Amino acid sequence: MDAGSLYWVNSLGGHVMLLPAGAAAPVELISGAQDLVGLALDGRAVYWTDVQDGSVSTAPRQ
């Protein structure tokens, strides 16, 4: 969570999601990924990990 926005991973669906502050519906940041776990934010990006291969992926924050 940051400044009222909520981020999460849907590991079964392979999505990284965002619910912006004041929004009525979530936004899909990433889709089609596999085995997502973990989520981190910094000032510029969203990071998530793939439990199967140990990789860390990133996308710009919105």
N, C-alpha and C positions, 0 to 999 in steps of 0.2 A: 504494500500500500504506500502511496506517496501523495501528499497534498490532496487527499480525498479520492484518488483513483485507486482502483483495486485491480491487481494483476493475478492470474493463476494459470496453472497448466492443467489440461485435461489429458492425462496420460493414456487413457483408453482411446480417445478420439484423435490424439496427436495434435492438439491445439494449444497455442498460447493465447490467452484471452485477456482483454482489458475492459473494465467498466469505468469509463471516465466519470469524474465527479459531475453530478447532476444529470447524467444520461439515463435514459429509460431502458436501453438495451446494450448488451456487451458488444465489443468489437473483436473480431478474430484477427490477431496479429500474424499468426503462423498456423498453417494447417498441413496435414500429411506427414508430420514427423512421427518417429517411432519411439516408444518407451521413454517418454518424458518424465523426468523427476527433477525436483529442485528448481528454484527460481531466485534470481538476484537482480537488483536494480542498481544503477549508479546514475549520475547526472545525464548521461547520454544514451544508455542502452539498457535492454532487457537481456538477461542471460539465462539459459536453461541447460540442463544436462541430459544426456541419453544414458540410461542405466545399462544398456546392453553393450555399447562400445566405449563408454566412458568419455565421449566427446562433450565439449562445451560449445554451444552455439549462441549466436547473438543477433539482435535486431534493434534498429533505432527505436528509441522511445517515441511515443506519440503524445 
